[in-house]
Amino acid sequence: MTESVLMDRRSFLRSGAAMGAAAALGSTEVFAAEEKAKIRPLEGKMTYEEVRNRAREMMMPRCYVCPECNGRGPCVGQVPGFGGMGASRGFQANYDSLAAVQLNSRVVHGVHVPDTSIDFFGTKISMPVVAAPTGGTTYNMGGKLTEEEFVTAICGGCSKAGTLGAVADGIGDPLPVFEKRLETLKKLGFKAIVGLKPRLNKDIIERMKLAAQAGVVALTIDLDSAGRAARATKGQTVEPKTFEQLKELVKASPLPLLFKGIMTPDEAELCIQAGAAGIVVSNHGGRTLADTPGAAAVLPRIADKVNGRCYIMVDGTVARGTDVEKYLAMGAQCTLAGRHFVRAAHGGLADGVALFANKIRSELAVAMVLTGAQRVSEINRKMVVIPKDYLA
Ligand SMILES: Cc1cc2nc3c(=O)[nH]c(=O)nc-3n(C[C@H](O)[C@H](O)[C@H](O)COP(=O)(O)O)c2cc1C
């Protein structure tokens, strides 16, 4: 942990507000309506700093909006909540493994205004960053936004910034809750990805069909949520999937299907053999299995194994354009950002989300100029210094 982050956290924890909030940690209580009405996200013209400050008021004690979101804040171990499983080491590993990758500055070239756009399964988006599926406005985020407000903020803000939002499918959510989220998407005409849970195949297939009617571009299934069966509500279950089940899902999917939570080259190979459109290299923000390696540390070997045979997305502490450039240079085609989009939605609704998305896009453009990439497809391994143990 850097000195400045340590200092910030210490002084923050000394404050009475933090103490009171910390006492409430772990509670799944939803804020009372009057309290909810007192603090509203900002709307209209605002700075990113204002969005973060408002997000802190909205989300504490679920999220403290620390100066650096590295898994070492007061959210350690808070799942449900905003932290990571166990001692949050998987969350921290995402941050640390990405921080250990460095960018090679390259300044002798003719790149001027780089093109940050990409084609994402037939949809042109403004940058290789899409919102990660994030669910649980009450138990994970503090309950100050309704499901509808949250989906509208995430998908509306991403749409404003020319990229895709995301709609999640909470394990405990009955079908009507999921349908309501899709209705919001459809009503507002936003394009998004949908993250499905590894439910029984028949239930996944039912949800796939609903998503296909709601302007959805691609589907993910977070296979790594399979360990949460114990928390599933009665009548709902999640399970690890066999190779045969993966094949059945691919066959039934009306949309490009990506398996999320892939952390090893051999499982990437199984996804390819099952016919998946892609994979998401992800440890779920360190929120499922504790003590996993960071996504950046496993990505290069997975990308080498995949060797262009399916689409690779990755997530884990994407906060800045330079993070995006690093992940792409190591072999991903697109990234997902989770917690930062959630905070932006709580701090400034759709405008906050668009502000974060545009910030990251302009940072990516600067990084592309200073590493010599005119187009996203030109970002390559020469632009990064990768720790030796990430490679074969
Ligand atoms: C509050 C919260 C809720 C999440 N819910 C889901 C979910 O429903 N489905 C899913 O595939 N991933 C879910 N994730 C994981 C994210 O999609 C993503 O993999 C993870 O947060 C890593 O990205 P980050 O480091 O940018 O947050 C959730 C993450 C958070 C923090």
The ligand as an ORCA input file, in Angstrom:
! r2SCAN-3c Opt
* xyz 0 1
  C     -21.318     -5.195     -6.222
  C     -20.905     -6.176     -7.274
  C     -21.872     -6.990     -7.862
  C     -21.504     -7.899     -8.858
  N     -22.479     -8.652     -9.460
  C     -22.147     -9.456    -10.509
  C     -23.139    -10.183    -11.214
  O     -24.321    -10.150    -10.900
  N     -22.733    -10.942    -12.282
  C     -21.424    -11.014    -12.674
  O     -21.098    -11.681    -13.658
  N     -20.465    -10.337    -11.985
  C     -20.792     -9.572    -10.943
  N     -19.821     -8.852    -10.296
  C     -18.422     -8.954    -10.750
  C     -18.119     -7.919    -11.831
  O     -18.812     -8.197    -13.015
  C     -16.626     -7.873    -12.143
  O     -16.225     -9.148    -12.584
  C     -15.766     -7.476    -10.938
  O     -16.399     -6.504    -10.166
  C     -14.363     -7.008    -11.352
  O     -14.387     -5.728    -11.853
  P     -13.950     -4.420    -10.966
  O     -12.636     -4.745    -10.352
  O     -13.880     -3.348    -12.019
  O     -15.031     -4.216     -9.977
  C     -20.166     -7.971     -9.273
  C     -19.208     -7.143     -8.683
  C     -19.573     -6.247     -7.699
  C     -18.511     -5.365     -7.093
*
